[in-house]
Amino acid sequence: MNHPKGRLTVTVDQAFLDAGHEAVASGRADIECCTTTISLSRYEKVDFSLPIFIDGGSLMVQESAKIERFADLDGRTIAVIAGTTTERGLERQLAVMGTKARMVTVKDGAEGVRLLTSGKVDAYASDRIVLIGLRSTASEPEKLRLLDSDFSFEPYALVVRRDDPDFRLAVNRALVEIYRGGEIDPIFHRWLGGLGEPSPLLNAMFYLSTLPQ
C-alpha cells in the first residue's frame, strides 16, 4: 500500500499474503502488515495483534452494468482471488440469497480489473479498500463503481508468530497507546484520507481497543 500525492493504492494477491504468513511463521520475519483478515484457519499457523482496521467484502462493476444489488448477479460471472476470505464470504452470500452466479478465480486485483473492464466478467469481488484503490488507478475510473452493500466482515490485524507472546504483547501495547492518545487520527488521514472519514464501526474499533493497562 502506498499513497503518492494523496492517492490510495493497494496492491496485494493471495500468493503475497501466503508468503508473508510463512515468513512470520518460520521466524524469517517478526511481523506482517497487510490487508490480512483475522481468521480461525490462519490462527493455526500464526497469531494476530489487536485489530488495526475493519473492512468488508464488496463488488466492483462497470458503471453501465445493470447491477445494483446482489440479486442482480443471478446468471452473472464474478472474478475473485482464490483462497481468500473474500471468496468464502462471497460463496456464503450467494448461497444464502439463492443467487446462481459463476465464480472465476484470478491471481490478483490487476487481473480481476482487466477481466472486468474487458467485459469478460460482470464483477470483481475483493475488500472494499482494495477495490477503491484499484478503481483510483484504473485508466478510466469513472467507468467503474462499487456496490453500496458489503457481503463479509473483514477485521485486519498485524500478523505475528504464535510462539512469541511477549512480542505480541509489545505490539498490542503500542497499538493501544496509539488509539488512546489519538495518534491514529493523523495516521488514518495521511494514508487513508482519500477514503473519507473513518466509519462509525472503525471508530468504535479504535475505542474498544483501548484496553486498560
C-alpha positions as CSV (number, residue, x, y, z in Angstrom):
1,M,0.0,0.0,0.0
2,N,1.3,3.5,-0.8
3,H,-0.2,6.9,-1.0
4,P,1.6,9.1,-3.6
5,K,0.2,12.6,-3.8
6,G,-2.9,11.8,-1.8
7,R,-3.9,8.8,-4.0
8,L,-4.6,5.5,-2.3
9,T,-3.1,2.4,-3.9
10,V,-3.5,-1.1,-2.6
11,T,-1.9,-4.0,-4.4
12,V,-2.0,-7.5,-3.0
13,D,-2.6,-11.1,-4.1
14,Q,-3.0,-14.3,-2.2
15,A,0.4,-15.6,-3.0
16,F,1.9,-12.4,-1.5
17,L,-0.2,-12.9,1.7
18,D,0.7,-16.6,1.9
19,A,4.4,-15.7,1.6
20,G,4.1,-13.1,4.3
21,H,2.4,-15.5,6.7
22,E,5.0,-18.2,6.0
23,A,7.8,-15.7,6.6
24,V,6.4,-14.9,10.0
25,A,5.6,-18.5,11.0
26,S,9.1,-19.6,10.1
27,G,10.8,-16.8,12.0
28,R,12.2,-15.1,8.9
29,A,10.0,-12.0,9.7
30,D,8.8,-10.7,13.0
31,I,5.6,-9.0,11.8
32,E,3.5,-8.6,8.7
33,C,1.3,-5.6,7.9
34,C,-1.1,-6.0,5.0
35,T,-4.8,-6.5,4.2
36,T,-4.8,-9.6,6.3
37,T,-8.1,-10.7,7.8
38,I,-8.1,-12.4,11.2
39,S,-9.5,-15.9,10.7
40,L,-9.6,-19.1,12.7
41,S,-7.9,-21.1,9.9
42,R,-4.9,-18.6,10.0
43,Y,-4.7,-18.9,13.7
44,E,-3.5,-22.5,13.1
45,K,-0.2,-21.1,11.7
46,V,0.2,-17.5,13.0
47,D,-1.1,-15.2,15.7
48,F,-2.6,-11.7,15.4
49,S,-2.4,-8.3,17.1
50,L,-5.4,-6.3,18.1
51,P,-7.4,-5.2,15.1
52,I,-6.0,-2.3,13.1
53,F,-8.8,-1.8,10.5
54,I,-12.2,-3.1,9.7
55,D,-13.3,-3.6,6.1
56,G,-15.9,-5.6,4.2
57,G,-16.0,-7.6,1.0
58,S,-17.8,-5.8,-1.9
59,L,-18.1,-5.9,-5.6
60,M,-16.9,-3.6,-8.4
61,V,-18.9,-3.4,-11.6
62,Q,-18.9,-1.3,-14.7
63,E,-20.9,1.9,-14.4
64,S,-23.0,0.9,-17.3
65,A,-23.9,-2.5,-15.9
66,K,-27.4,-3.0,-14.5
67,I,-26.1,-4.4,-11.3
68,E,-27.3,-2.6,-8.1
69,R,-27.6,-5.4,-5.6
70,F,-26.6,-9.0,-5.1
71,A,-29.8,-10.3,-6.5
72,D,-28.8,-8.8,-9.9
73,L,-25.8,-11.2,-10.1
74,D,-28.0,-14.1,-11.0
75,G,-26.5,-15.7,-14.1
76,R,-23.5,-13.3,-14.0
77,T,-19.8,-14.1,-13.7
78,I,-17.7,-12.8,-10.8
79,A,-13.9,-12.7,-10.6
80,V,-12.3,-13.3,-7.1
81,I,-8.9,-14.2,-5.8
82,A,-8.8,-17.9,-4.9
83,G,-8.3,-19.0,-1.3
84,T,-9.2,-15.7,0.3
85,T,-11.7,-14.8,3.0
86,T,-13.4,-12.8,0.2
87,E,-14.0,-15.9,-1.8
88,R,-15.5,-17.8,1.1
89,G,-17.7,-14.8,2.1
90,L,-19.0,-14.4,-1.4
91,E,-19.8,-18.1,-1.7
92,R,-21.8,-17.9,1.6
93,Q,-23.7,-14.8,0.5
94,L,-24.7,-16.2,-2.9
95,A,-25.8,-19.4,-1.2
96,V,-27.9,-17.6,1.4
97,M,-29.6,-15.5,-1.3
98,G,-30.0,-18.4,-3.7
99,T,-28.2,-16.4,-6.4
100,K,-26.6,-18.6,-9.1
101,A,-23.5,-16.8,-10.3
102,R,-20.4,-18.3,-11.8
103,M,-17.1,-17.5,-10.0
104,V,-13.8,-17.2,-11.9
105,T,-10.6,-17.2,-9.8
106,V,-7.8,-14.7,-10.6
107,K,-4.3,-14.3,-9.5
108,D,-4.6,-10.7,-8.2
109,G,-6.6,-7.5,-8.4
110,A,-5.0,-6.3,-11.6
111,E,-6.1,-9.4,-13.4
112,G,-9.6,-9.0,-11.9
113,V,-9.9,-5.4,-13.2
114,R,-8.6,-6.4,-16.6
115,L,-11.3,-9.1,-16.9
116,L,-13.9,-6.6,-15.7
117,T,-13.0,-3.7,-18.0
118,S,-12.8,-6.1,-21.0
119,G,-16.2,-7.4,-20.3
120,K,-15.1,-11.0,-19.6
121,V,-16.6,-10.9,-16.2
122,D,-19.5,-8.9,-14.8
123,A,-18.0,-8.1,-11.4
124,Y,-14.8,-8.3,-9.4
125,A,-15.0,-9.1,-5.7
126,S,-12.5,-8.0,-3.0
127,D,-12.2,-6.0,0.2
128,R,-13.7,-2.5,-0.3
129,I,-10.5,-0.7,0.5
130,V,-8.7,-2.8,-2.2
131,L,-11.4,-2.1,-4.7
132,I,-11.3,1.7,-4.0
133,G,-7.5,1.6,-4.6
134,L,-7.9,-0.4,-7.8
135,R,-10.6,2.0,-9.1
136,S,-8.4,5.0,-8.4
137,T,-5.6,3.7,-10.5
138,A,-7.7,2.4,-13.4
139,S,-7.3,4.1,-16.8
140,E,-10.9,5.2,-16.8
141,P,-12.1,5.1,-13.1
142,E,-15.3,6.9,-14.0
143,K,-16.5,3.8,-15.8
144,L,-16.3,1.7,-12.6
145,R,-18.3,1.7,-9.4
146,L,-18.7,-0.2,-6.2
147,L,-21.9,-1.7,-4.9
148,D,-23.2,0.0,-1.7
149,S,-23.6,-3.1,0.4
150,D,-20.9,-5.5,1.7
151,F,-21.1,-9.3,1.9
152,S,-18.5,-10.0,4.6
153,F,-16.8,-8.7,7.7
154,E,-13.0,-8.3,7.4
155,P,-11.1,-7.4,10.6
156,Y,-7.5,-6.7,9.7
157,A,-4.6,-7.2,12.1
158,L,-0.8,-7.4,12.2
159,V,0.4,-10.9,11.8
160,V,2.9,-12.2,14.4
161,R,4.3,-15.6,15.5
162,R,2.4,-17.9,17.7
163,D,5.4,-18.8,19.9
164,D,6.3,-15.2,21.0
165,P,3.6,-13.9,23.3
166,D,5.9,-11.2,24.7
167,F,6.4,-9.7,21.3
168,R,2.6,-9.8,20.6
169,L,2.1,-8.0,23.9
170,A,4.6,-5.3,23.0
171,V,2.8,-4.8,19.7
172,N,-0.6,-4.6,21.4
173,R,0.7,-2.1,24.0
174,A,1.9,0.1,21.1
175,L,-1.4,-0.1,19.3
176,V,-3.4,0.7,22.5
177,E,-1.3,3.8,23.1
178,I,-1.7,5.0,19.5
179,Y,-5.5,4.5,19.8
180,R,-5.8,6.0,23.3
181,G,-3.6,9.0,22.6
182,G,-5.3,9.9,19.4
183,E,-2.3,9.3,17.2
184,I,-4.4,7.1,15.0
185,D,-6.2,10.1,13.6
186,P,-3.3,11.7,11.7
187,I,-2.1,8.3,10.7
188,F,-5.5,7.5,9.2
189,H,-5.8,10.8,7.4
190,R,-2.3,10.6,6.0
191,W,-2.7,7.1,4.5
192,L,-6.4,6.6,4.1
193,G,-7.8,10.1,4.0
194,G,-8.8,9.6,0.4
195,L,-11.5,7.2,1.6
196,G,-13.2,9.9,3.6
197,E,-13.7,9.9,7.4
198,P,-13.4,6.7,9.4
199,S,-16.7,4.9,9.6
200,P,-18.6,4.7,12.9
201,L,-17.7,1.0,13.1
202,L,-14.0,1.7,12.6
203,N,-14.1,4.5,15.3
204,A,-15.8,2.0,17.6
205,M,-13.0,-0.5,16.9
206,F,-10.3,2.1,17.8
207,Y,-12.2,2.9,21.1
208,L,-12.9,-0.7,22.1
209,S,-9.2,-1.5,21.5
210,T,-8.0,1.0,24.2
211,L,-7.6,-1.8,26.8
212,P,-6.7,-0.8,30.3
213,Q,-3.1,-1.3,31.4
